Amino acid sequence: MSEETPQEPEDDEDIQYFVRIGQTDLDGTKSVERALTGLDGIGRRTARLVASEAAVDRTATFGTLEQDTIDDIVSLVESLGDDLPDWLNNRPGDFYTGETEHIVGNDLGLTRQQDINRMKMIDSYKGARHKRGQKVRGQRTKSTGRTEGTIGVNVEEIREEQAEEAAEEDDE
């Protein structure tokens, strides 16, 4: 029997394990499409559009791409609002500017928090619901979303009380 030498895996030295876009580190060991979905404001459909726009195979490992290709993807993500159709943008008709744009990364969370604070300040219906910590989008609240303790019967507590009463009776 001849000894077989184990095949060496692909060059792991060429993998960039973290790819930074904006202020977010993306996993370089995942596919391009999967890695881009780790960025706030980019879902699977948008990631697929970015990959096709950059002329990159969406199933290729993100960290093994050449630096020029990664830079192209980063620039595409940063200017995403210009390339996407209006119906796919996540911020149609901004309150202050009126423009349609696509916000990505940490800016998305900040913008959302500013919108909620504005609703609270003007005391709109949604803002009042946010202030009280209630559901905002019309969900039922009769039986769900309760923040107080349990309403139903607490069987364990009843059993403990009965055990205490039984112990007191035995002592007497």
Sequence and secondary structure as in RCSB ss.txt:
>XXXX:A:sequence
MSEETPQEPEDDEDIQYFVRIGQTDLDGTKSVERALTGLDGIGRRTARLVASEAAVDRTATFGTLEQDTIDDIVS
LVESLGDDLPDWLNNRPGDFYTGETEHIVGNDLGLTRQQDINRMKMIDSYKGARHKRGQKVRGQRTKSTGRTEGT
IGVNVEEIREEQAEEAAEEDDE
>XXXX:A:secstr
         S GGG  SEEEETTEEEETTSBHHHHHTTSTT  HHHHHHHHHHTT  TTSBGGGS HHHHHHHHH
HHHTHHHHS GGG SBSS TTT   B   THHHHHHHHHHHHHHHHTT HHHHHHHHT   SS   SSSS  SS 
 S  HHHHHHHHHHHHHHHHH 
